[in-house]
Amino acid sequence: MPKEKVVYQCNACGFTSYKWQGKCFECGAFNSFSEKKITSTKSSSVSPVGYSSSDTVKLSQVAMDEKKRISSTINELDLIINGGFVPNQVVLIGGEPGVGKSTLLLQLAGQFQSLYVCGEESEVQVKLRAQRMGISADSITLYRDREVNQLTNFIHDNYPSNNNNQPTLVIVDSIQSIFSSHIESTPGGISQVQYCTNKLVETAKRTNVILVIIGQITKEGGIAGPKQLEHMVDSVLYLEGDRKTDLRILRVEKNRFGPTDQVGMFQMSEYGLVSAEDLLAKLIDSGHQDIPGSVITVAMEGQRPILLEVQALNTTAQYGNARRVVNGMSSNRVQMLLAVLQRRVGLKTSNYDIYVNLSGGFKVNDPALDLPVALAVYSVIKNKPLPQDLVAYGEVGLLGEIKSTWQSTRRRNEAEKRGYKTIVDQSFAKSIASCIKKLFV
């Protein structure tokens, strides 16, 4: 006879306990356990499980089925997914609310024969956005039913695996809004997300579709739901950006069909997300490089070099303890550089409030920013501007030495391509003291 037992499952991480707990010891969430009934059957006898010789195959005998990549026609997106989508690929994309996930995927839907599952918005809202962005609605089919079994049946019936045409793009916005009537929990719960994702992934692998799923995120920044959600899919993308600025960065955290060290740069415009090349050029074309405290540097976002402006400002300290205000980089790293300048170069910094800013709202954790920060601080305190054709990058040690940086050749090539002639790095000077002597004396 089937037996029914009660367990308690954490709604935050999916951890299961046989008794209710006020705090989940797995993820630390409070009051997150809910009761769940499980029905199990116990067999009176166990029969041995057989196996077939077809269960094994020599690696050398595995037949290769090369699948042609399908371009998204969005260059920045193609860059990070290694040239385009693979048929039957499943992609999960997360990001802050309002950052542009639905906007990006609606642009993508306009390039394919697409099925758009409206889980969070009405059809009218989707159409209004499409009209504002100038997207043709002829290629997009809207699907309104949020029940996952109905959805997968619709995909099986309309996009069979023997279809030799270009795969259809299926966009689910979002996975937290999809539910199964077979599971007794609200949409967005651990069990619902896990079951619905598993059904959709299985359907994508058996039919002629490319599946893109939007995932909501938690307040910590991770995709909501069990961690297993990210293991189920082929690729995991994160769209980042401050809603107060136009810049958006698309990162790839997982990719079974390519590398994970690329980033895509977008600019939010009235007509959707476009390449950020013009925006990045404006960040360094401020016309203020002839003023003390400005240094152009080359930072790396994944494998992509980006030219940014480091700015520094000093004022006389008013209340004994000098202030240090840093935006866009590690404040502890800047404190260390100020100590190096005072000890190794003789630049007195303790009498000044010092402000350091990275242009464009970027947040970069790159040791190569040490040298431009040090030069910008020295420039503003000594009131001597640096040449406008100068680019600096390099890590500075506690002994004042300049160390080589990762991807230095790519940084140099990018700077030269942009027309900068004076490249200040480890090959220019071996220490910060000698570098300053060459540039300012």
ZIVENDA-V537436 format. One record per residue. N is the residue number from 1. PHI is phi in radians with two decimals (NA if undefined). PSI is psi as a letter, one per 20 degrees, with the letter a starting at -180 (NA if undefined). Layout:
# ZIVENDA-V537436
n=N phi=PHI psi=PSI
n=N phi=PHI psi=PSI
This chain:
# ZIVENDA-V537436
n=1 phi=NA psi=q
n=2 phi=-1.17 psi=p
n=3 phi=-1.94 psi=q
n=4 phi=-1.95 psi=p
n=5 phi=-2.27 psi=q
n=6 phi=-1.89 psi=p
n=7 phi=-2.22 psi=r
n=8 phi=-2.14 psi=p
n=9 phi=-2.06 psi=p
n=10 phi=-1.29 psi=p
n=11 phi=-1.30 psi=i
n=12 phi=-1.58 psi=g
n=13 phi=-2.18 psi=i
n=14 phi=1.58 psi=j
n=15 phi=-1.09 psi=p
n=16 phi=-1.95 psi=p
n=17 phi=-2.32 psi=q
n=18 phi=-1.52 psi=i
n=19 phi=-2.48 psi=q
n=20 phi=-1.19 psi=q
n=21 phi=-2.28 psi=q
n=22 phi=-1.28 psi=h
n=23 phi=-2.31 psi=p
n=24 phi=-1.40 psi=p
n=25 phi=-1.36 psi=i
n=26 phi=-1.51 psi=g
n=27 phi=-2.05 psi=i
n=28 phi=1.52 psi=j
n=29 phi=-1.30 psi=q
n=30 phi=-1.76 psi=q
n=31 phi=0.88 psi=l
n=32 phi=-1.88 psi=j
n=33 phi=-1.54 psi=p
n=34 phi=-2.25 psi=q
n=35 phi=-1.31 psi=q
n=36 phi=-2.47 psi=p
n=37 phi=-1.70 psi=p
n=38 phi=-2.12 psi=p
n=39 phi=-1.82 psi=p
n=40 phi=-2.28 psi=q
n=41 phi=-2.08 psi=q
n=42 phi=-1.97 psi=p
n=43 phi=-1.37 psi=q
n=44 phi=-1.33 psi=h
n=45 phi=-2.47 psi=q
n=46 phi=-2.05 psi=p
n=47 phi=-1.73 psi=q
n=48 phi=-1.12 psi=q
n=49 phi=-1.63 psi=p
n=50 phi=-1.54 psi=r
n=51 phi=-2.42 psi=r
n=52 phi=-1.95 psi=q
n=53 phi=-1.14 psi=i
n=54 phi=-1.32 psi=i
n=55 phi=-1.31 psi=i
n=56 phi=-2.13 psi=q
n=57 phi=-2.70 psi=q
n=58 phi=-1.20 psi=p
n=59 phi=-1.03 psi=h
n=60 phi=-1.19 psi=i
n=61 phi=-1.71 psi=i
n=62 phi=-1.21 psi=p
n=63 phi=-1.36 psi=p
n=64 phi=-1.56 psi=p
n=65 phi=-1.98 psi=n
n=66 phi=-1.24 psi=o
n=67 phi=-1.78 psi=p
n=68 phi=-1.26 psi=p
n=69 phi=-1.27 psi=q
n=70 phi=-2.00 psi=o
n=71 phi=-1.15 psi=q
n=72 phi=-1.43 psi=i
n=73 phi=1.17 psi=j
n=74 phi=-1.86 psi=o
n=75 phi=-1.00 psi=g
n=76 phi=-1.13 psi=h
n=77 phi=-1.26 psi=g
n=78 phi=-1.04 psi=h
n=79 phi=-1.06 psi=g
n=80 phi=-1.52 psi=i
n=81 phi=-1.79 psi=k
n=82 phi=1.15 psi=l
n=83 phi=1.82 psi=i
n=84 phi=2.57 psi=r
n=85 phi=-1.41 psi=q
n=86 phi=-1.76 psi=p
n=87 phi=-0.90 psi=p
n=88 phi=1.22 psi=j
n=89 phi=-1.29 psi=q
n=90 phi=-2.03 psi=p
n=91 phi=-2.09 psi=p
n=92 phi=-1.97 psi=p
n=93 phi=-2.18 psi=p
n=94 phi=-2.17 psi=r
n=95 phi=2.93 psi=r
n=96 phi=-1.06 psi=q
n=97 phi=-1.05 psi=p
n=98 phi=1.44 psi=j
n=99 phi=-1.34 psi=h
n=100 phi=2.17 psi=j
n=101 phi=-1.11 psi=g
n=102 phi=-1.14 psi=h
n=103 phi=-1.11 psi=g
n=104 phi=-1.08 psi=g
n=105 phi=-1.31 psi=h
n=106 phi=-1.21 psi=h
n=107 phi=-1.05 psi=g
n=108 phi=-1.12 psi=h
n=109 phi=-1.10 psi=h
n=110 phi=-1.21 psi=i
n=111 phi=-1.66 psi=i
n=112 phi=-2.26 psi=r
n=113 phi=-1.37 psi=o
n=114 phi=-2.17 psi=q
n=115 phi=-1.99 psi=o
n=116 phi=-1.90 psi=o
n=117 phi=-1.54 psi=o
n=118 phi=-1.49 psi=n
n=119 phi=-1.61 psi=h
n=120 phi=-1.97 psi=i
n=121 phi=-2.17 psi=q
n=122 phi=-1.40 psi=r
n=123 phi=-1.09 psi=h
n=124 phi=-1.14 psi=g
n=125 phi=-1.09 psi=g
n=126 phi=-1.11 psi=g
n=127 phi=-1.16 psi=h
n=128 phi=-1.07 psi=g
n=129 phi=-1.16 psi=g
n=130 phi=-1.10 psi=g
n=131 phi=-1.14 psi=g
n=132 phi=-1.09 psi=h
n=133 phi=-1.55 psi=i
n=134 phi=1.25 psi=k
n=135 phi=-1.65 psi=p
n=136 phi=-1.20 psi=p
n=137 phi=-1.58 psi=i
n=138 phi=-1.19 psi=h
n=139 phi=-1.61 psi=i
n=140 phi=-1.92 psi=p
n=141 phi=-1.87 psi=p
n=142 phi=-1.60 psi=p
n=143 phi=-2.10 psi=p
n=144 phi=-1.81 psi=h
n=145 phi=-1.30 psi=p
n=146 phi=-1.68 psi=j
n=147 phi=-1.37 psi=p
n=148 phi=-1.18 psi=h
n=149 phi=-1.20 psi=h
n=150 phi=-1.11 psi=g
n=151 phi=-1.12 psi=g
n=152 phi=-1.16 psi=h
n=153 phi=-1.12 psi=g
n=154 phi=-1.09 psi=g
n=155 phi=-1.16 psi=g
n=156 phi=-1.04 psi=g
n=157 phi=-1.31 psi=h
n=158 phi=-1.80 psi=i
n=159 phi=-2.33 psi=m
n=160 phi=-1.16 psi=r
n=161 phi=-1.25 psi=h
n=162 phi=-1.51 psi=j
n=163 phi=-1.36 psi=o
n=164 phi=-1.53 psi=j
n=165 phi=-1.31 psi=r
n=166 phi=-1.04 psi=p
n=167 phi=-1.00 psi=q
n=168 phi=-1.41 psi=q
n=169 phi=-1.58 psi=p
n=170 phi=-1.96 psi=p
n=171 phi=-1.99 psi=p
n=172 phi=-1.92 psi=o
n=173 phi=-2.17 psi=n
n=174 phi=-2.20 psi=r
n=175 phi=-1.17 psi=h
n=176 phi=-1.27 psi=i
n=177 phi=-1.65 psi=i
n=178 phi=-1.53 psi=q
n=179 phi=-2.50 psi=r
n=180 phi=-2.07 psi=p
n=181 phi=-1.25 psi=i
n=182 phi=-1.47 psi=i
n=183 phi=-2.00 psi=p
n=184 phi=-1.55 psi=m
n=185 phi=-2.74 psi=r
n=186 phi=-1.32 psi=q
n=187 phi=-0.99 psi=p
n=188 phi=1.68 psi=i
n=189 phi=-1.24 psi=r
n=190 phi=-1.01 psi=g
n=191 phi=-1.15 psi=g
n=192 phi=-1.12 psi=g
n=193 phi=-1.08 psi=g
n=194 phi=-1.14 psi=g
n=195 phi=-1.17 psi=g
n=196 phi=-1.13 psi=g
n=197 phi=-1.12 psi=g
n=198 phi=-1.08 psi=g
n=199 phi=-1.13 psi=g
n=200 phi=-1.20 psi=g
n=201 phi=-1.12 psi=g
n=202 phi=-1.05 psi=h
n=203 phi=-1.16 psi=g
n=204 phi=-1.11 psi=h
n=205 phi=-1.28 psi=h
n=206 phi=-1.80 psi=i
n=207 phi=-2.22 psi=r
n=208 phi=-1.67 psi=m
n=209 phi=-2.34 psi=q
n=210 phi=-1.88 psi=p
n=211 phi=-1.84 psi=p
n=212 phi=-2.12 psi=p
n=213 phi=-2.00 psi=p
n=214 phi=-1.59 psi=p
n=215 phi=-2.06 psi=p
n=216 phi=-1.22 psi=q
n=217 phi=-2.07 psi=r
n=218 phi=-1.50 psi=r
n=219 phi=-1.19 psi=i
n=220 phi=-1.43 psi=i
n=221 phi=1.79 psi=i
n=222 phi=-1.54 psi=r
n=223 phi=-1.22 psi=p
n=224 phi=-1.14 psi=q
n=225 phi=1.91 psi=a
n=226 phi=-1.20 psi=q
n=227 phi=-1.06 psi=h
n=228 phi=-1.04 psi=h
n=229 phi=-0.99 psi=g
n=230 phi=-1.29 psi=h
n=231 phi=-1.30 psi=h
n=232 phi=-1.24 psi=h
n=233 phi=-1.58 psi=r
n=234 phi=-1.49 psi=h
n=235 phi=-2.43 psi=q
n=236 phi=-2.17 psi=p
n=237 phi=-2.06 psi=q
n=238 phi=-2.16 psi=p
n=239 phi=-1.77 psi=o
n=240 phi=-2.06 psi=q
n=241 phi=2.74 psi=q
n=242 phi=-1.54 psi=p
n=243 phi=-1.15 psi=i
n=244 phi=-1.51 psi=i
n=245 phi=-2.16 psi=r
n=246 phi=-1.54 psi=i
n=247 phi=-1.37 psi=p
n=248 phi=-2.26 psi=p
n=249 phi=-2.08 psi=p
n=250 phi=-1.85 psi=o
n=251 phi=-1.93 psi=q
n=252 phi=-1.91 psi=p
n=253 phi=-1.67 psi=h
n=254 phi=-2.61 psi=p
n=255 phi=-2.73 psi=o
n=256 phi=-1.33 psi=i
n=257 phi=-2.05 psi=k
n=258 phi=3.02 psi=a
n=259 phi=-1.31 psi=r
n=260 phi=-2.11 psi=k
n=261 phi=-2.00 psi=k
n=262 phi=-1.98 psi=q
n=263 phi=-2.31 psi=q
n=264 phi=-1.89 psi=p
n=265 phi=-1.92 psi=p
n=266 phi=-2.18 psi=q
n=267 phi=-2.10 psi=p
n=268 phi=-1.34 psi=p
n=269 phi=-2.18 psi=r
n=270 phi=-1.09 psi=h
n=271 phi=-1.84 psi=k
n=272 phi=1.93 psi=a
n=273 phi=-1.58 psi=p
n=274 phi=-2.17 psi=r
n=275 phi=-1.03 psi=q
n=276 phi=-1.60 psi=j
n=277 phi=-1.02 psi=g
n=278 phi=-1.14 psi=h
n=279 phi=-1.14 psi=g
n=280 phi=-1.13 psi=h
n=281 phi=-1.17 psi=h
n=282 phi=-1.20 psi=h
n=283 phi=-1.11 psi=h
n=284 phi=-1.84 psi=i
n=285 phi=-1.84 psi=l
n=286 phi=-1.47 psi=i
n=287 phi=1.35 psi=j
n=288 phi=-2.00 psi=j
n=289 phi=-1.22 psi=i
n=290 phi=-1.56 psi=j
n=291 phi=-1.75 psi=p
n=292 phi=-0.99 psi=q
n=293 phi=1.71 psi=j
n=294 phi=-2.07 psi=p
n=295 phi=-2.42 psi=p
n=296 phi=-1.54 psi=p
n=297 phi=-2.32 psi=r
n=298 phi=-2.09 psi=o
n=299 phi=-1.75 psi=q
n=300 phi=-1.87 psi=p
n=301 phi=-1.88 psi=n
n=302 phi=1.16 psi=c
n=303 phi=-1.70 psi=j
n=304 phi=-1.87 psi=p
n=305 phi=-1.42 psi=p
n=306 phi=-2.29 psi=p
n=307 phi=-1.46 psi=p
n=308 phi=-2.31 psi=r
n=309 phi=-1.86 psi=p
n=310 phi=-1.72 psi=p
n=311 phi=-2.06 psi=q
n=312 phi=-2.32 psi=q
n=313 phi=-2.49 psi=q
n=314 phi=-2.24 psi=q
n=315 phi=-2.41 psi=q
n=316 phi=-1.15 psi=p
n=317 phi=-1.14 psi=p
n=318 phi=-1.69 psi=h
n=319 phi=-2.20 psi=l
n=320 phi=1.37 psi=f
n=321 phi=-1.45 psi=o
n=322 phi=-1.23 psi=q
n=323 phi=-1.58 psi=q
n=324 phi=-2.28 psi=o
n=325 phi=-2.01 psi=p
n=326 phi=-2.25 psi=p
n=327 phi=-2.18 psi=p
n=328 phi=1.69 psi=i
n=329 phi=-2.67 psi=r
n=330 phi=-1.26 psi=p
n=331 phi=-1.19 psi=h
n=332 phi=-1.14 psi=h
n=333 phi=-1.16 psi=h
n=334 phi=-1.16 psi=g
n=335 phi=-1.03 psi=g
n=336 phi=-1.12 psi=g
n=337 phi=-1.15 psi=h
n=338 phi=-1.12 psi=h
n=339 phi=-1.16 psi=h
n=340 phi=-1.12 psi=g
n=341 phi=-1.09 psi=h
n=342 phi=-1.27 psi=h
n=343 phi=-1.47 psi=h
n=344 phi=-1.69 psi=h
n=345 phi=-1.94 psi=i
n=346 phi=1.49 psi=j
n=347 phi=-1.51 psi=o
n=348 phi=-1.41 psi=o
n=349 phi=-1.98 psi=i
n=350 phi=-1.24 psi=i
n=351 phi=-1.54 psi=i
n=352 phi=-2.12 psi=q
n=353 phi=-1.35 psi=p
n=354 phi=-2.12 psi=p
n=355 phi=-2.08 psi=p
n=356 phi=-2.21 psi=p
n=357 phi=-2.39 psi=q
n=358 phi=-1.83 psi=p
n=359 phi=-1.16 psi=q
n=360 phi=1.45 psi=j
n=361 phi=1.31 psi=j
n=362 phi=-1.23 psi=q
n=363 phi=-2.15 psi=o
n=364 phi=-2.13 psi=p
n=365 phi=-1.96 psi=n
n=366 phi=-2.36 psi=o
n=367 phi=-1.03 psi=i
n=368 phi=-1.18 psi=i
n=369 phi=-1.39 psi=i
n=370 phi=-1.00 psi=g
n=371 phi=-1.14 psi=g
n=372 phi=-1.10 psi=h
n=373 phi=-1.13 psi=g
n=374 phi=-1.09 psi=g
n=375 phi=-1.18 psi=h
n=376 phi=-1.14 psi=g
n=377 phi=-1.15 psi=g
n=378 phi=-1.10 psi=g
n=379 phi=-1.09 psi=g
n=380 phi=-1.31 psi=h
n=381 phi=-1.23 psi=h
n=382 phi=-1.48 psi=i
n=383 phi=1.01 psi=l
n=384 phi=-2.20 psi=o
n=385 phi=-1.28 psi=q
n=386 phi=-1.62 psi=q
n=387 phi=-1.01 psi=q
n=388 phi=-1.28 psi=i
n=389 phi=-1.70 psi=k
n=390 phi=-1.82 psi=p
n=391 phi=-2.23 psi=p
n=392 phi=-2.21 psi=q
n=393 phi=-2.77 psi=q
n=394 phi=2.78 psi=q
n=395 phi=-1.49 psi=p
n=396 phi=-1.96 psi=p
n=397 phi=-1.55 psi=r
n=398 phi=-1.19 psi=h
n=399 phi=-1.47 psi=j
n=400 phi=1.54 psi=j
n=401 phi=-1.39 psi=q
n=402 phi=-1.73 psi=p
n=403 phi=-1.79 psi=q
n=404 phi=-1.22 psi=q
n=405 phi=-2.05 psi=q
n=406 phi=-1.15 psi=p
n=407 phi=1.03 psi=l
n=408 phi=-1.13 psi=h
n=409 phi=-1.12 psi=g
n=410 phi=-1.17 psi=h
n=411 phi=-1.10 psi=g
n=412 phi=-1.10 psi=g
n=413 phi=-1.09 psi=h
n=414 phi=-1.16 psi=g
n=415 phi=-1.12 psi=g
n=416 phi=-1.17 psi=h
n=417 phi=-1.11 psi=h
n=418 phi=-1.47 psi=i
n=419 phi=1.66 psi=j
n=420 phi=-1.53 psi=p
n=421 phi=-1.77 psi=h
n=422 phi=-1.73 psi=o
n=423 phi=-1.82 psi=o
n=424 phi=-1.80 psi=o
n=425 phi=-2.58 psi=b
n=426 phi=-1.11 psi=h
n=427 phi=-1.28 psi=h
n=428 phi=-1.37 psi=g
n=429 phi=-2.74 psi=q
n=430 phi=-1.57 psi=i
n=431 phi=-2.44 psi=r
n=432 phi=-1.17 psi=h
n=433 phi=-1.16 psi=g
n=434 phi=-1.21 psi=h
n=435 phi=-1.12 psi=g
n=436 phi=-1.16 psi=h
n=437 phi=-1.11 psi=h
n=438 phi=-1.20 psi=h
n=439 phi=-1.57 psi=h
n=440 phi=-2.01 psi=i
n=441 phi=-1.78 psi=NA
